[in-house]
Amino acid sequence: MRRTVLILILAATAGLAGTAAVTAPALAAPTSAALPSAPSAPAGGSSSTAALTLAQASRLVRDRGYTPLTTGGYEPTHDLSVIVGRLSTSVDGHPQQAFFFHRGRFVGTDTTASANVRWVWSTGDVVALQYDLYRPDDPMCCPSAGASTVRFRWDGSAVVPLDPIPTNSWSAPKSRR
């Protein structure tokens, strides 16, 4: 019994680890290209065509090493929805990342992890995230360069950023780190 369970877990893990999460490069200018597709197979052995419940979507985020912080942006009937998570091993609340879902199926992340990201609002096919911005000398506790709101849209086949994603370069005048 143990071997069967272990084999099933390893098979599921191999299937999920076989492709990289959707990420967009840290851009200084808007991009018209869609973010690459990500695996849509949900955690827990559910059918890949079935919408995940909030509990299943939250577990998927946890399975990727993040603790869900904001689940208010998750709506399995929307073309695009989001759960924001914090790296589970973090002791200071950083980094954070947004996990996107299309009709309850995981389709990837916003970009590489950021110091602070928040869900701001959603419509049926657009999600707005806000990134805190840091100056080069700012401590992690205290971003002083304001914030940037980035809208992401489901275009029918992929997640597309509608606004520039702030850079994560620590030396930039304004960085999401």
Helices and strands as residue ranges (DSSP letters): H 2-17, G 43-45, H 54-63, E 66-70, E 81-87, E 96-102, E 105-109, E 117-122, E 126-132, E 147-154, E 159-161
